[in-house]
């Protein structure tokens, strides 16, 4: 029997029991795929990460990310939290870590104030639009609550796919996911690029402007993958930032995104997007707070 250390951190927050909780196994050597999936299900968090030696010694680590039911190609708060944990163990070289993941290489920057920013591994890609009435039905809203002046609900990705939709600020607060309607929706809408048994809906509303930073409120529902609602979703904030930039002629834009309010776990995600040679690139960052540490013997 071997013992594996784990730590948990709250991500995208400056206070314990806020933000999105994450479990990190800093040395997962010896764990099988089945072990990792079972541990992620046991922790019952939106994601758990497992750190392994990199394939390329020039990189920091290979990081595997599991939700309750499956491995993920990329995710936001798991990278921010894992970066924070490994930086605290002296693994950041010049304040930078590089993680090998299914979706590509994720660069993690650790700020002097302890904040962590990650660059999404892929440029923005867009997929099929989701019918407004189908999306609204999943979360107990009326089609008129969905704002389509700038864009219709659309599949967007910078490494992990979400259906991104704008709604009114009032509708955002009263949205409630209906699992039966999600199950029906995947029989009607199954675009290329979205894994089986997944229909992650990322709803947002514009709530103001602070200097050069747009202020947004968001909620993310993915009950078919076990996350009825997520407190902070960095891998959705990044395609949202990139999508919004794509609707303008600007070279760069910045966003303050508040999520998790309705869950009692308020989170702040600092997102940005910029035009690059290969398309629109995005990044997201925030703070982390340590919560628990322990051991698992298998």
C-alpha positions as CSV (number, residue, x, y, z in Angstrom):
1,X,0.0,0.0,0.0
2,X,1.3,3.4,-1.0
3,X,0.5,6.8,0.5
4,X,-0.3,9.9,-1.7
5,X,-0.3,13.4,-0.3
6,X,-3.1,15.8,-1.3
7,X,-3.9,19.4,-0.6
8,X,-7.1,21.4,-1.3
9,X,-7.2,25.1,-2.1
10,X,-10.0,27.6,-2.8
11,X,-9.4,29.2,-6.2
12,X,-10.4,32.6,-7.6
13,X,-10.8,34.1,-4.1
14,X,-9.0,35.8,-1.3
15,X,-10.8,34.1,1.5
16,X,-11.3,30.5,2.7
17,X,-14.6,28.9,1.7
18,X,-15.1,31.3,-1.2
19,X,-14.2,30.6,-4.8
20,X,-14.0,27.1,-6.3
21,X,-12.5,24.3,-4.2
22,X,-9.8,22.1,-5.8
23,X,-7.9,19.0,-4.7
24,X,-4.3,18.6,-5.9
25,X,-2.1,15.5,-5.7
26,X,1.4,17.0,-6.1
27,X,3.0,13.7,-6.8
28,X,0.7,11.2,-8.5
29,X,3.3,8.7,-9.7
30,X,2.0,5.2,-9.3
31,X,-1.7,6.1,-9.6
32,X,-3.6,4.4,-12.4
33,X,-6.2,6.1,-14.6
34,X,-8.9,4.2,-12.6
35,X,-7.3,5.4,-9.3
36,X,-7.4,9.0,-10.5
37,X,-11.0,8.8,-11.6
38,X,-12.1,7.1,-8.4
39,X,-10.3,9.7,-6.2
40,X,-11.9,12.6,-8.2
41,X,-15.3,11.0,-7.7
42,X,-14.5,10.5,-4.0
43,X,-13.5,14.1,-3.5
44,X,-16.7,15.1,-5.3
45,X,-15.4,18.5,-6.4
46,X,-15.8,19.9,-9.8
47,X,-12.2,18.9,-10.6
48,X,-9.2,17.2,-9.0
49,X,-5.7,17.4,-10.4
50,X,-2.8,14.8,-10.5
51,X,0.8,16.0,-11.1
52,X,3.2,13.8,-13.0
53,X,6.7,14.2,-14.4
54,X,6.6,16.0,-17.8
55,X,7.3,14.2,-21.1
56,X,9.6,17.2,-22.0
57,X,12.1,18.0,-19.3
58,X,11.9,21.7,-20.3
59,X,8.4,21.8,-18.9
60,X,7.3,21.7,-15.2
61,X,4.9,18.8,-15.1
62,X,2.2,16.8,-16.8
63,X,-1.1,17.7,-15.2
64,X,-4.1,15.4,-15.5
65,X,-7.5,16.9,-14.6
66,X,-10.5,14.8,-13.7
67,X,-14.1,15.8,-12.9
68,X,-16.4,13.5,-11.2
69,X,-17.0,11.3,-14.3
70,X,-14.2,11.9,-16.8
71,X,-10.8,13.3,-17.6
72,X,-10.8,16.8,-19.0
73,X,-8.4,18.2,-21.7
74,X,-8.1,21.6,-20.0
75,X,-9.7,23.5,-17.2
76,X,-9.2,26.9,-15.6
77,X,-9.3,26.8,-11.8
78,X,-7.4,23.4,-11.7
79,X,-4.5,25.1,-13.5
80,X,-4.6,28.2,-11.3
81,X,-4.8,26.2,-8.1
82,X,-2.2,23.6,-9.2
83,X,0.1,26.4,-10.3
84,X,-0.2,28.1,-6.9
85,X,0.5,24.8,-5.0
86,X,3.6,23.9,-7.1
87,X,4.9,27.5,-6.9
88,X,4.7,27.3,-3.2
89,X,7.0,24.3,-3.4
90,X,9.6,26.1,-5.4
91,X,8.8,24.7,-8.8
92,X,8.2,28.0,-10.6
93,X,11.3,29.0,-12.5
94,X,11.3,32.8,-12.9
95,X,7.7,32.9,-11.8
96,X,6.6,30.6,-14.7
97,X,5.4,27.0,-14.8
98,X,4.5,25.0,-17.9
99,X,2.0,22.2,-17.8
100,X,1.5,19.5,-20.4
101,X,-2.2,18.7,-20.8
102,X,-4.4,17.0,-23.4
103,X,-5.4,20.3,-24.9
104,X,-1.8,21.5,-25.2
105,X,0.8,23.4,-23.2
106,X,-0.6,25.7,-20.5
107,X,1.7,28.5,-19.3
108,X,1.2,29.6,-15.7
109,X,2.5,32.9,-14.4
110,X,2.8,33.5,-10.6
111,X,2.6,37.2,-9.6
112,X,4.5,38.8,-6.8
113,X,1.3,39.3,-4.9
114,X,0.6,35.5,-5.0
115,X,-2.0,35.7,-7.8
116,X,-1.8,33.2,-10.6
117,X,-2.6,33.7,-14.3
118,X,-2.9,31.0,-16.9
119,X,-2.8,31.3,-20.7
120,X,-5.4,29.0,-22.4
121,X,-3.6,26.5,-24.7
122,X,-5.6,27.2,-27.9
123,X,-6.9,30.2,-29.8
124,X,-10.7,30.8,-29.9
125,X,-12.7,28.4,-32.0
126,X,-16.5,28.6,-32.5
127,X,-18.9,25.7,-33.2
128,X,-22.6,25.3,-33.8
129,X,-25.1,27.7,-32.3
130,X,-27.6,26.3,-29.8
131,X,-31.3,27.1,-30.3
132,X,-32.4,29.8,-27.9
133,X,-35.5,28.0,-26.8
134,X,-33.6,24.8,-26.1
135,X,-31.0,26.6,-24.0
136,X,-33.6,28.7,-22.1
137,X,-35.6,25.5,-21.3
138,X,-32.6,23.8,-19.7
139,X,-32.3,26.6,-17.1
140,X,-35.9,27.5,-16.5
141,X,-35.8,30.8,-18.5
142,X,-38.0,32.2,-21.3
143,X,-36.5,32.6,-24.7
144,X,-36.9,36.4,-24.3
145,X,-34.5,36.3,-21.3
146,X,-31.6,35.3,-23.7
147,X,-29.9,38.4,-25.3
148,X,-29.0,37.9,-28.9
149,X,-28.1,41.4,-30.0
150,X,-24.4,40.6,-30.1
151,X,-24.4,36.9,-30.6
152,X,-26.6,33.8,-30.3
153,X,-25.8,31.0,-27.9
154,X,-22.7,29.4,-29.4
155,X,-20.2,26.7,-28.7
156,X,-16.9,28.3,-27.9
157,X,-13.5,26.9,-26.9
158,X,-9.9,27.8,-26.1
159,X,-9.2,24.2,-25.1
160,X,-12.4,23.1,-23.4
161,X,-15.9,23.7,-24.9
162,X,-18.8,25.6,-23.5
163,X,-22.1,26.9,-24.8
164,X,-21.8,30.6,-24.1
165,X,-25.0,32.7,-23.9
166,X,-25.8,36.2,-22.8
167,X,-28.9,36.7,-20.7
168,X,-30.4,39.6,-18.8
169,X,-28.9,40.3,-15.3
170,X,-32.3,39.5,-13.7
171,X,-32.6,36.3,-15.6
172,X,-29.1,35.2,-14.6
173,X,-30.1,35.3,-10.9
174,X,-33.2,33.2,-11.3
175,X,-31.8,30.5,-13.6
176,X,-32.2,27.0,-12.3
177,X,-30.9,23.9,-14.1
178,X,-33.4,21.1,-14.9
179,X,-31.5,17.8,-15.4
180,X,-34.3,16.1,-17.3
181,X,-34.3,19.0,-19.8
182,X,-30.5,18.8,-20.1
183,X,-30.9,15.1,-21.0
184,X,-33.5,16.0,-23.6
185,X,-31.4,18.8,-25.0
186,X,-28.4,16.5,-25.7
187,X,-30.6,14.5,-28.0
188,X,-31.4,17.6,-30.0
189,X,-28.1,19.4,-29.9
190,X,-24.8,17.5,-30.1
191,X,-22.2,19.6,-31.9
192,X,-18.8,18.4,-32.9
193,X,-16.2,19.1,-30.2
194,X,-18.3,18.5,-27.2
195,X,-17.8,15.3,-25.3
196,X,-20.6,12.8,-24.6
197,X,-22.9,13.4,-21.7
198,X,-21.9,17.0,-21.5
199,X,-23.8,20.1,-22.1
200,X,-22.0,22.9,-20.1
201,X,-24.0,26.1,-20.3
202,X,-22.1,29.3,-19.5
203,X,-24.5,32.2,-19.0
204,X,-23.3,35.8,-18.6
205,X,-24.6,39.3,-18.1
206,X,-23.0,42.7,-18.5
207,X,-23.2,44.6,-15.2
208,X,-20.9,47.6,-15.7
209,X,-17.5,49.0,-16.5
210,X,-14.6,49.9,-14.3
211,X,-11.9,51.9,-16.2
212,X,-10.8,49.7,-19.1
213,X,-12.3,46.5,-17.5
214,X,-15.8,45.3,-18.4
215,X,-17.6,43.9,-15.4
216,X,-19.6,40.6,-16.0
217,X,-21.6,38.2,-13.9
218,X,-21.6,34.6,-14.8
219,X,-23.0,31.2,-13.9
220,X,-22.1,27.7,-15.3
221,X,-24.3,24.7,-15.2
222,X,-23.1,21.2,-16.2
223,X,-25.3,18.7,-14.4
224,X,-24.7,15.9,-16.9
225,X,-21.0,15.8,-15.9
226,X,-21.9,15.9,-12.2
227,X,-21.5,19.7,-11.7
228,X,-25.0,21.1,-11.2
229,X,-23.4,24.5,-10.8
230,X,-19.8,25.7,-10.7
231,X,-18.5,28.4,-8.4
232,X,-15.8,29.6,-10.8
233,X,-15.0,28.4,-14.4
234,X,-11.8,29.7,-15.8
235,X,-12.0,27.5,-18.9
236,X,-15.3,29.2,-19.7
237,X,-14.2,32.7,-18.8
238,X,-11.4,32.5,-21.3
239,X,-13.6,31.6,-24.4
240,X,-16.1,34.2,-23.2
241,X,-13.3,36.9,-23.1
242,X,-12.1,35.8,-26.5
243,X,-15.6,35.7,-28.0
244,X,-16.4,39.2,-26.8
245,X,-13.2,40.5,-28.2
246,X,-14.0,38.9,-31.6
247,X,-17.1,41.0,-31.7
248,X,-15.0,44.2,-31.7
249,X,-12.1,45.7,-33.7
250,X,-10.0,46.1,-30.5
251,X,-6.6,44.4,-30.1
252,X,-7.1,43.6,-26.5
253,X,-9.8,43.6,-23.8
254,X,-10.0,43.0,-20.0
255,X,-12.8,41.6,-17.9
256,X,-13.7,41.3,-14.2
257,X,-15.9,38.3,-13.9
258,X,-17.9,37.5,-10.8
259,X,-19.3,34.0,-10.4
260,X,-20.6,31.7,-7.6
261,X,-22.7,34.4,-5.9
262,X,-25.9,32.3,-5.9
263,X,-23.9,29.4,-4.5
264,X,-22.6,31.4,-1.5
265,X,-19.1,31.0,-2.9
266,X,-18.3,34.4,-4.6
267,X,-15.4,34.2,-7.0
268,X,-13.5,36.9,-9.0
269,X,-11.8,35.9,-12.3
270,X,-9.6,38.4,-14.0
271,X,-9.8,37.5,-17.7
272,X,-8.3,39.0,-20.8
273,X,-8.2,38.4,-24.5
274,X,-5.8,39.6,-27.3
275,X,-5.4,39.2,-31.0
276,X,-2.4,37.1,-31.9
277,X,-0.9,35.7,-35.1
278,X,-2.9,32.4,-34.8
279,X,-6.2,34.0,-33.7
280,X,-7.6,35.3,-30.4
281,X,-5.8,34.2,-27.3
282,X,-7.2,34.4,-23.8
283,X,-5.9,34.2,-20.2
284,X,-7.5,34.2,-16.7
285,X,-6.1,34.6,-13.2
286,X,-7.0,35.1,-9.6
287,X,-6.0,34.3,-6.0
288,X,-5.9,31.1,-4.0
289,X,-6.3,30.2,-0.4
290,X,-5.1,26.9,1.2
291,X,-7.8,24.9,3.0
292,X,-6.9,21.2,3.8
293,X,-4.0,18.7,3.5
294,X,-3.9,15.0,4.0
295,X,-3.0,11.6,2.7
296,X,-4.7,8.8,0.9
297,X,-3.4,5.2,1.0
298,X,-4.1,2.9,-1.9
